[in-house]
Amino acid sequence: MAQTTISIRMDNQLKSQFEEFCSAVGMSMTTAFNIFAKTAVREQKIPFEISAKATVAPTANQVAENDVAMNLAAKLIEENRPALEVLAK
């Protein structure tokens, strides 16, 4: 299968945080974006909810809950890495 290169504009801090997350779960940003793209194409939808809710600064509890959720997501991705790598191909 032929490959192509894409360019994405992203805030520097977000890029660093995403690289750190991807590294923590044992994948590259390219693999993460490929998984996203393949899931979107397969399901014919964005594979997560998007809403226009008002943005407010998160509370300390929300930040802690997000950290717990990210750690859980990282654990689930790590446990399912072989299947995710197959999807990314």
N, CA, C and O atoms as CSV, one atom per row, in Angstrom:
chain,resi,resn,atom,element,x,y,z
A,1,MET,N,N,0.840,-1.165,0.000
A,1,MET,CA,C,0.000,0.000,0.000
A,1,MET,C,C,0.892,1.238,0.000
A,1,MET,O,O,1.823,1.346,0.798
A,2,ALA,N,N,0.597,2.161,-0.900
A,2,ALA,CA,C,1.378,3.396,-0.982
A,2,ALA,C,C,1.139,4.255,0.257
A,2,ALA,O,O,0.046,4.270,0.823
A,3,GLN,N,N,2.169,4.955,0.656
A,3,GLN,CA,C,2.085,5.817,1.831
A,3,GLN,C,C,2.167,7.269,1.393
A,3,GLN,O,O,2.706,7.580,0.331
A,4,THR,N,N,1.629,8.152,2.217
A,4,THR,CA,C,1.722,9.583,1.965
A,4,THR,C,C,2.044,10.283,3.274
A,4,THR,O,O,1.874,9.717,4.353
A,5,THR,N,N,2.503,11.500,3.169
A,5,THR,CA,C,2.829,12.292,4.348
A,5,THR,C,C,1.819,13.418,4.468
A,5,THR,O,O,1.445,14.042,3.475
A,6,ILE,N,N,1.376,13.676,5.712
A,6,ILE,CA,C,0.477,14.795,5.954
A,6,ILE,C,C,1.134,15.732,6.956
A,6,ILE,O,O,2.027,15.335,7.704
A,7,SER,N,N,0.682,16.972,6.962
A,7,SER,CA,C,1.189,17.971,7.895
A,7,SER,C,C,0.020,18.484,8.721
A,7,SER,O,O,-1.030,18.821,8.174
A,8,ILE,N,N,0.198,18.543,10.037
A,8,ILE,CA,C,-0.870,18.994,10.936
A,8,ILE,C,C,-0.335,20.152,11.760
A,8,ILE,O,O,0.751,20.062,12.333
A,9,ARG,N,N,-1.088,21.233,11.822
A,9,ARG,CA,C,-0.715,22.351,12.688
A,9,ARG,C,C,-1.301,22.094,14.067
A,9,ARG,O,O,-2.471,21.737,14.205
A,10,MET,N,N,-0.458,22.284,15.100
A,10,MET,CA,C,-0.873,21.999,16.458
A,10,MET,C,C,-0.079,22.889,17.402
A,10,MET,O,O,1.085,23.194,17.145
A,11,ASP,N,N,-0.705,23.300,18.483
A,11,ASP,CA,C,-0.033,24.062,19.527
A,11,ASP,C,C,1.175,23.275,20.028
A,11,ASP,O,O,1.082,22.064,20.225
A,12,ASN,N,N,2.306,23.945,20.236
A,12,ASN,CA,C,3.535,23.269,20.670
A,12,ASN,C,C,3.356,22.494,21.966
A,12,ASN,O,O,3.835,21.366,22.089
A,13,GLN,N,N,2.665,23.096,22.937
A,13,GLN,CA,C,2.471,22.426,24.220
A,13,GLN,C,C,1.609,21.178,24.059
A,13,GLN,O,O,1.903,20.139,24.650
A,14,LEU,N,N,0.543,21.275,23.258
A,14,LEU,CA,C,-0.313,20.113,23.017
A,14,LEU,C,C,0.479,19.007,22.331
A,14,LEU,O,O,0.338,17.835,22.679
A,15,LYS,N,N,1.314,19.374,21.354
A,15,LYS,CA,C,2.136,18.382,20.661
A,15,LYS,C,C,3.046,17.657,21.648
A,15,LYS,O,O,3.158,16.432,21.609
A,16,SER,N,N,3.689,18.407,22.522
A,16,SER,CA,C,4.573,17.790,23.517
A,16,SER,C,C,3.807,16.856,24.437
A,16,SER,O,O,4.263,15.754,24.741
A,17,GLN,N,N,2.638,17.306,24.876
A,17,GLN,CA,C,1.818,16.476,25.762
A,17,GLN,C,C,1.347,15.215,25.040
A,17,GLN,O,O,1.317,14.136,25.631
A,18,PHE,N,N,0.981,15.346,23.765
A,18,PHE,CA,C,0.508,14.184,23.002
A,18,PHE,C,C,1.650,13.212,22.743
A,18,PHE,O,O,1.461,11.998,22.825
A,19,GLU,N,N,2.841,13.738,22.431
A,19,GLU,CA,C,4.009,12.871,22.250
A,19,GLU,C,C,4.304,12.102,23.534
A,19,GLU,O,O,4.614,10.911,23.498
A,20,GLU,N,N,4.205,12.788,24.660
A,20,GLU,CA,C,4.450,12.154,25.955
A,20,GLU,C,C,3.419,11.054,26.221
A,20,GLU,O,O,3.766,9.963,26.673
A,21,PHE,N,N,2.154,11.352,25.937
A,21,PHE,CA,C,1.098,10.351,26.109
A,21,PHE,C,C,1.352,9.145,25.207
A,21,PHE,O,O,1.308,8.003,25.666
A,22,CYS,N,N,1.614,9.396,23.941
A,22,CYS,CA,C,1.844,8.293,23.001
A,22,CYS,C,C,3.022,7.441,23.451
A,22,CYS,O,O,2.956,6.213,23.404
A,23,SER,N,N,4.085,8.077,23.881
A,23,SER,CA,C,5.248,7.351,24.370
A,23,SER,C,C,4.890,6.501,25.581
A,23,SER,O,O,5.343,5.363,25.703
A,24,ALA,N,N,4.071,7.058,26.481
A,24,ALA,CA,C,3.678,6.338,27.690
A,24,ALA,C,C,2.881,5.076,27.373
A,24,ALA,O,O,2.939,4.096,28.116
A,25,VAL,N,N,2.136,5.103,26.268
A,25,VAL,CA,C,1.341,3.924,25.901
A,25,VAL,C,C,2.028,3.078,24.838
A,25,VAL,O,O,1.450,2.118,24.328
A,26,GLY,N,N,3.275,3.444,24.505
A,26,GLY,CA,C,4.071,2.604,23.625
A,26,GLY,C,C,3.761,2.712,22.151
A,26,GLY,O,O,3.888,1.735,21.413
A,27,MET,N,N,3.351,3.902,21.710
A,27,MET,CA,C,3.099,4.071,20.281
A,27,MET,C,C,3.580,5.439,19.839
A,27,MET,O,O,3.814,6.328,20.657
A,28,SER,N,N,3.721,5.589,18.558
A,28,SER,CA,C,4.118,6.885,18.005
A,28,SER,C,C,2.871,7.719,17.725
A,28,SER,O,O,1.749,7.212,17.727
A,29,MET,N,N,3.097,9.013,17.483
A,29,MET,CA,C,1.976,9.868,17.094
A,29,MET,C,C,1.395,9.396,15.762
A,29,MET,O,O,0.184,9.464,15.553
A,30,THR,N,N,2.245,8.925,14.874
A,30,THR,CA,C,1.765,8.420,13.584
A,30,THR,C,C,0.813,7.256,13.780
A,30,THR,O,O,-0.241,7.204,13.146
A,31,THR,N,N,1.174,6.316,14.656
A,31,THR,CA,C,0.300,5.173,14.929
A,31,THR,C,C,-1.020,5.646,15.516
A,31,THR,O,O,-2.082,5.160,15.128
A,32,ALA,N,N,-0.959,6.596,16.452
A,32,ALA,CA,C,-2.184,7.115,17.076
A,32,ALA,C,C,-3.100,7.754,16.031
A,32,ALA,O,O,-4.306,7.509,16.034
A,33,PHE,N,N,-2.535,8.570,15.137
A,33,PHE,CA,C,-3.352,9.204,14.106
A,33,PHE,C,C,-3.893,8.179,13.113
A,33,PHE,O,O,-5.022,8.314,12.641
A,34,ASN,N,N,-3.100,7.153,12.791
A,34,ASN,CA,C,-3.591,6.096,11.902
A,34,ASN,C,C,-4.743,5.327,12.534
A,34,ASN,O,O,-5.717,4.997,11.857
A,35,ILE,N,N,-4.636,5.040,13.829
A,35,ILE,CA,C,-5.733,4.353,14.529
A,35,ILE,C,C,-6.991,5.217,14.485
A,35,ILE,O,O,-8.086,4.724,14.218
A,36,PHE,N,N,-6.818,6.522,14.753
A,36,PHE,CA,C,-7.957,7.440,14.687
A,36,PHE,C,C,-8.586,7.419,13.295
A,36,PHE,O,O,-9.802,7.274,13.168
A,37,ALA,N,N,-7.769,7.562,12.251
A,37,ALA,CA,C,-8.282,7.629,10.876
A,37,ALA,C,C,-8.988,6.335,10.479
A,37,ALA,O,O,-10.068,6.371,9.888
A,38,LYS,N,N,-8.380,5.192,10.801
A,38,LYS,CA,C,-8.997,3.912,10.430
A,38,LYS,C,C,-10.304,3.690,11.171
A,38,LYS,O,O,-11.256,3.159,10.599
A,39,THR,N,N,-10.365,4.092,12.443
A,39,THR,CA,C,-11.605,3.950,13.205
A,39,THR,C,C,-12.683,4.869,12.642
A,39,THR,O,O,-13.836,4.457,12.510
A,40,ALA,N,N,-12.324,6.110,12.309
A,40,ALA,CA,C,-13.284,7.052,11.739
A,40,ALA,C,C,-13.849,6.532,10.417
A,40,ALA,O,O,-15.053,6.619,10.175
A,41,VAL,N,N,-12.978,5.991,9.563
A,41,VAL,CA,C,-13.425,5.463,8.272
A,41,VAL,C,C,-14.305,4.232,8.469
A,41,VAL,O,O,-15.361,4.111,7.848
A,42,ARG,N,N,-13.869,3.326,9.330
A,42,ARG,CA,C,-14.624,2.098,9.567
A,42,ARG,C,C,-16.010,2.386,10.144
A,42,ARG,O,O,-17.003,1.802,9.709
A,43,GLU,N,N,-16.073,3.299,11.137
A,43,GLU,CA,C,-17.334,3.588,11.815
A,43,GLU,C,C,-18.127,4.713,11.154
A,43,GLU,O,O,-19.284,4.954,11.496
A,44,GLN,N,N,-17.483,5.404,10.195
A,44,GLN,CA,C,-18.096,6.533,9.499
A,44,GLN,C,C,-18.569,7.608,10.467
A,44,GLN,O,O,-19.651,8.176,10.314
A,45,LYS,N,N,-17.725,7.877,11.480
A,45,LYS,CA,C,-17.993,8.944,12.439
A,45,LYS,C,C,-16.707,9.240,13.198
A,45,LYS,O,O,-15.776,8.434,13.208
A,46,ILE,N,N,-16.671,10.403,13.832
A,46,ILE,CA,C,-15.561,10.719,14.725
A,46,ILE,C,C,-15.696,9.760,15.908
A,46,ILE,O,O,-16.776,9.669,16.490
A,47,PRO,N,N,-14.633,9.044,16.280
A,47,PRO,CA,C,-14.768,8.001,17.295
A,47,PRO,C,C,-14.793,8.506,18.742
A,47,PRO,O,O,-14.372,7.796,19.656
A,48,PHE,N,N,-15.276,9.710,18.945
A,48,PHE,CA,C,-15.501,10.246,20.279
A,48,PHE,C,C,-16.509,11.378,20.159
A,48,PHE,O,O,-16.738,11.905,19.071
A,49,GLU,N,N,-17.106,11.746,21.280
A,49,GLU,CA,C,-18.142,12.781,21.277
A,49,GLU,C,C,-17.514,14.160,21.133
A,49,GLU,O,O,-16.484,14.452,21.742
A,50,ILE,N,N,-18.145,15.005,20.320
A,50,ILE,CA,C,-17.740,16.393,20.170
A,50,ILE,C,C,-18.950,17.233,20.555
A,50,ILE,O,O,-20.054,16.997,20.063
A,51,SER,N,N,-18.747,18.214,21.434
A,51,SER,CA,C,-19.865,19.062,21.837
A,51,SER,C,C,-19.419,20.515,21.883
A,51,SER,O,O,-18.227,20.817,21.850
A,52,ALA,N,N,-20.385,21.394,21.957
A,52,ALA,CA,C,-20.116,22.827,21.999
A,52,ALA,C,C,-20.403,23.379,23.395
A,52,ALA,O,O,-20.867,24.510,23.538
A,53,LYS,N,N,-20.130,22.590,24.406
A,53,LYS,CA,C,-20.357,23.033,25.778
A,53,LYS,C,C,-19.426,24.191,26.096
A,53,LYS,O,O,-18.328,24.290,25.550
A,54,ALA,N,N,-19.885,25.074,26.994
A,54,ALA,CA,C,-19.068,26.212,27.411
A,54,ALA,C,C,-17.793,25.712,28.077
A,54,ALA,O,O,-17.815,24.731,28.820
A,55,THR,N,N,-16.698,26.384,27.808
A,55,THR,CA,C,-15.416,26.003,28.379
A,55,THR,C,C,-15.186,26.784,29.665
A,55,THR,O,O,-15.251,28.013,29.687
A,56,VAL,N,N,-14.917,26.047,30.730
A,56,VAL,CA,C,-14.569,26.658,32.006
A,56,VAL,C,C,-13.309,25.991,32.525
A,56,VAL,O,O,-13.024,24.839,32.199
A,57,ALA,N,N,-12.568,26.711,33.324
A,57,ALA,CA,C,-11.324,26.157,33.874
A,57,ALA,C,C,-11.655,24.934,34.722
A,57,ALA,O,O,-12.581,24.976,35.532
A,58,PRO,N,N,-10.911,23.847,34.543
A,58,PRO,CA,C,-11.192,22.640,35.320
A,58,PRO,C,C,-10.823,22.829,36.793
A,58,PRO,O,O,-9.886,23.549,37.135
A,59,THR,N,N,-11.593,22.156,37.649
A,59,THR,CA,C,-11.283,22.165,39.075
A,59,THR,C,C,-10.162,21.169,39.335
A,59,THR,O,O,-9.808,20.374,38.464
A,60,ALA,N,N,-9.610,21.219,40.537
A,60,ALA,CA,C,-8.553,20.271,40.903
A,60,ALA,C,C,-9.070,18.840,40.816
A,60,ALA,O,O,-8.343,17.941,40.393
A,61,ASN,N,N,-10.329,18.622,41.216
A,61,ASN,CA,C,-10.907,17.274,41.129
A,61,ASN,C,C,-11.034,16.819,39.681
A,61,ASN,O,O,-10.773,15.657,39.368
A,62,GLN,N,N,-11.435,17.733,38.794
A,62,GLN,CA,C,-11.555,17.372,37.382
A,62,GLN,C,C,-10.198,17.029,36.791
A,62,GLN,O,O,-10.074,16.089,36.006
A,63,VAL,N,N,-9.184,17.792,37.168
A,63,VAL,CA,C,-7.829,17.502,36.685
A,63,VAL,C,C,-7.398,16.128,37.170
A,63,VAL,O,O,-6.841,15.342,36.404
A,64,ALA,N,N,-7.657,15.835,38.446
A,64,ALA,CA,C,-7.301,14.528,39.006
A,64,ALA,C,C,-8.072,13.410,38.307
A,64,ALA,O,O,-7.501,12.364,37.998
A,65,GLU,N,N,-9.371,13.625,38.054
A,65,GLU,CA,C,-10.175,12.622,37.355
A,65,GLU,C,C,-9.648,12.402,35.941
A,65,GLU,O,O,-9.611,11.269,35.460
A,66,ASN,N,N,-9.241,13.480,35.275
A,66,ASN,CA,C,-8.683,13.356,33.925
A,66,ASN,C,C,-7.385,12.561,33.949
A,66,ASN,O,O,-7.135,11.742,33.065
A,67,ASP,N,N,-6.555,12.807,34.971
A,67,ASP,CA,C,-5.306,12.050,35.102
A,67,ASP,C,C,-5.590,10.569,35.294
A,67,ASP,O,O,-4.921,9.723,34.701
A,68,VAL,N,N,-6.583,10.252,36.123
A,68,VAL,CA,C,-6.957,8.854,36.351
A,68,VAL,C,C,-7.463,8.242,35.051
A,68,VAL,O,O,-7.111,7.114,34.704
A,69,ALA,N,N,-8.298,9.002,34.332
A,69,ALA,CA,C,-8.835,8.504,33.062
A,69,ALA,C,C,-7.719,8.279,32.046
A,69,ALA,O,O,-7.727,7.278,31.329
A,70,MET,N,N,-6.760,9.202,31.978
A,70,MET,CA,C,-5.646,9.042,31.041
A,70,MET,C,C,-4.799,7.820,31.401
A,70,MET,O,O,-4.352,7.086,30.520
A,71,ASN,N,N,-4.584,7.610,32.696
A,71,ASN,CA,C,-3.822,6.432,33.124
A,71,ASN,C,C,-4.565,5.148,32.776
A,71,ASN,O,O,-3.950,4.171,32.348
A,72,LEU,N,N,-5.880,5.145,32.956
A,72,LEU,CA,C,-6.677,3.979,32.589
A,72,LEU,C,C,-6.619,3.743,31.089
A,72,LEU,O,O,-6.466,2.608,30.638
A,73,ALA,N,N,-6.745,4.834,30.302
A,73,ALA,CA,C,-6.674,4.710,28.845
A,73,ALA,C,C,-5.315,4.158,28.430
A,73,ALA,O,O,-5.231,3.292,27.560
A,74,ALA,N,N,-4.254,4.661,29.053
A,74,ALA,CA,C,-2.909,4.175,28.733
A,74,ALA,C,C,-2.791,2.690,29.053
A,74,ALA,O,O,-2.197,1.933,28.285
A,75,LYS,N,N,-3.350,2.274,30.177
A,75,LYS,CA,C,-3.299,0.858,30.565
A,75,LYS,C,C,-4.071,-0.003,29.556
A,75,LYS,O,O,-3.597,-1.063,29.148
A,76,LEU,N,N,-5.256,0.456,29.161
A,76,LEU,CA,C,-6.058,-0.299,28.193
A,76,LEU,C,C,-5.352,-0.395,26.842
A,76,LEU,O,O,-5.366,-1.445,26.200
A,77,ILE,N,N,-4.741,0.696,26.421
A,77,ILE,CA,C,-4.011,0.682,25.152
A,77,ILE,C,C,-2.832,-0.273,25.243
A,77,ILE,O,O,-2.580,-1.045,24.319
A,78,GLU,N,N,-2.112,-0.220,26.356
A,78,GLU,CA,C,-0.961,-1.115,26.538
A,78,GLU,C,C,-1.403,-2.575,26.493
A,78,GLU,O,O,-0.753,-3.407,25.860
A,79,GLU,N,N,-2.509,-2.883,27.166
A,79,GLU,CA,C,-3.003,-4.261,27.202
A,79,GLU,C,C,-3.468,-4.734,25.827
A,79,GLU,O,O,-3.432,-5.928,25.527
A,80,ASN,N,N,-3.906,-3.783,24.992
A,80,ASN,CA,C,-4.453,-4.138,23.680
A,80,ASN,C,C,-3.538,-3.713,22.540
A,80,ASN,O,O,-3.978,-3.626,21.393
A,81,ARG,N,N,-2.263,-3.447,22.843
A,81,ARG,CA,C,-1.336,-2.960,21.834
A,81,ARG,C,C,-1.251,-3.867,20.602
A,81,ARG,O,O,-1.261,-3.342,19.489
A,82,PRO,N,N,-1.168,-5.196,20.734
A,82,PRO,CA,C,-1.080,-6.017,19.518
A,82,PRO,C,C,-2.252,-5.801,18.572
A,82,PRO,O,O,-2.057,-5.718,17.360
A,83,ALA,N,N,-3.462,-5.710,19.103
A,83,ALA,CA,C,-4.629,-5.488,18.242
A,83,ALA,C,C,-4.582,-4.100,17.632
A,83,ALA,O,O,-4.950,-3.931,16.470
A,84,LEU,N,N,-4.138,-3.100,18.384
A,84,LEU,CA,C,-4.061,-1.739,17.867
A,84,LEU,C,C,-3.015,-1.625,16.759
A,84,LEU,O,O,-3.206,-0.897,15.785
A,85,GLU,N,N,-1.912,-2.350,16.918
A,85,GLU,CA,C,-0.882,-2.315,15.878
A,85,GLU,C,C,-1.391,-2.944,14.589
A,85,GLU,O,O,-1.026,-2.496,13.502
A,86,VAL,N,N,-2.223,-3.969,14.690
A,86,VAL,CA,C,-2.824,-4.576,13.502
A,86,VAL,C,C,-3.740,-3.550,12.832
A,86,VAL,O,O,-3.733,-3.424,11.608
A,87,LEU,N,N,-4.528,-2.817,13.627
A,87,LEU,CA,C,-5.421,-1.800,13.068
A,87,LEU,C,C,-4.639,-0.692,12.378
A,87,LEU,O,O,-5.099,-0.139,11.379
A,88,ALA,N,N,-3.469,-0.364,12.897
A,88,ALA,CA,C,-2.691,0.761,12.353
A,88,ALA,C,C,-2.037,0.416,11.016
A,88,ALA,O,O,-1.605,1.314,10.293
A,89,LYS,N,N,-1.958,-0.867,10.681
A,89,LYS,CA,C,-1.297,-1.266,9.421
A,89,LYS,C,C,-2.187,-1.023,8.237
A,89,LYS,O,O,-1.795,-1.299,7.103
